[in-house]
Amino acid sequence: MPDLVCWKCGASLKEVPRPITRHSTCLECYAELHCCRMCKSYDTRYIGKCSDERADTVPIKDNANFCEWFEPRPDAFASAEDEAARSAGADLKALFGDGETPGDSDEQ
């Protein structure tokens, strides 16, 4: 398994005992680790922000929970700037589409 990093601060979780339980926290920022934001099934494209149909809805995605389908993901950390840029990019694509229209290039 690739090295895990904290979903909140990006610190390495090499020293955190495995398996990650409801009581596990980041040694740097003390964020709870057994939470939706740290899970492979966390996906903001879904209404409940979880792609696993078996999981119950968890109202607060960054608090520890009892989800039995929890599986940590190594790429859980995303800075607020990264998330804002991705969201803005997705909004622009939805508004204007993916491709250029003919005649939009600078070459003449």
NORHU-V177398 format. One record per pair of residues at least 6 apart in sequence whose ideal C-beta (glycine too) atoms are under 7 Angstrom apart, sorted by the first residue. I is the first residue (numbers start at 1). J is the second residue. D is the distance in whole Angstrom. If there is no record, write none. Layout:
# NORHU-V177398
i: <I	I>
j: <J	J>
d: <D	D>
This chain:
# NORHU-V177398
i: <2	3	3	3	4	4	4	5	5	5	5	5	5	6	6	6	6	6	6	7	7	7	7	7	8	8	8	9	9	9	9	10	11	11	11	11	13	15	16	16	16	20	20	20	21	22	22	22	24	24	25	25	25	26	32	32	34	34	34	35	35	35	35	35	36	36	36	36	36	36	37	37	37	38	38	38	39	39	39	39	40	40	41	41	41	41	41	42	42	42	43	43	43	48	49	52	54	55	55	58	58>
j: <74	12	14	74	13	72	74	11	12	13	74	76	77	13	26	28	29	31	77	31	37	38	76	77	26	29	31	26	28	29	31	77	26	27	28	29	26	27	24	27	33	33	34	72	34	34	64	66	33	34	31	32	33	33	63	64	64	65	70	61	62	63	64	65	42	49	50	58	61	65	61	62	76	72	73	76	70	71	72	73	71	73	50	51	52	55	69	49	50	61	49	50	51	57	61	69	69	67	69	65	67>
d: <4	6	6	6	4	5	5	6	6	6	7	7	5	6	4	7	6	6	6	7	4	4	4	6	7	5	4	6	5	4	7	4	6	7	4	7	7	6	6	7	7	5	5	5	6	5	5	6	4	6	6	6	6	6	6	4	5	7	6	7	5	6	6	6	5	6	7	5	4	7	5	5	6	5	7	5	5	6	7	6	5	4	5	5	4	6	7	6	7	7	6	7	4	5	6	5	6	6	5	5	7>
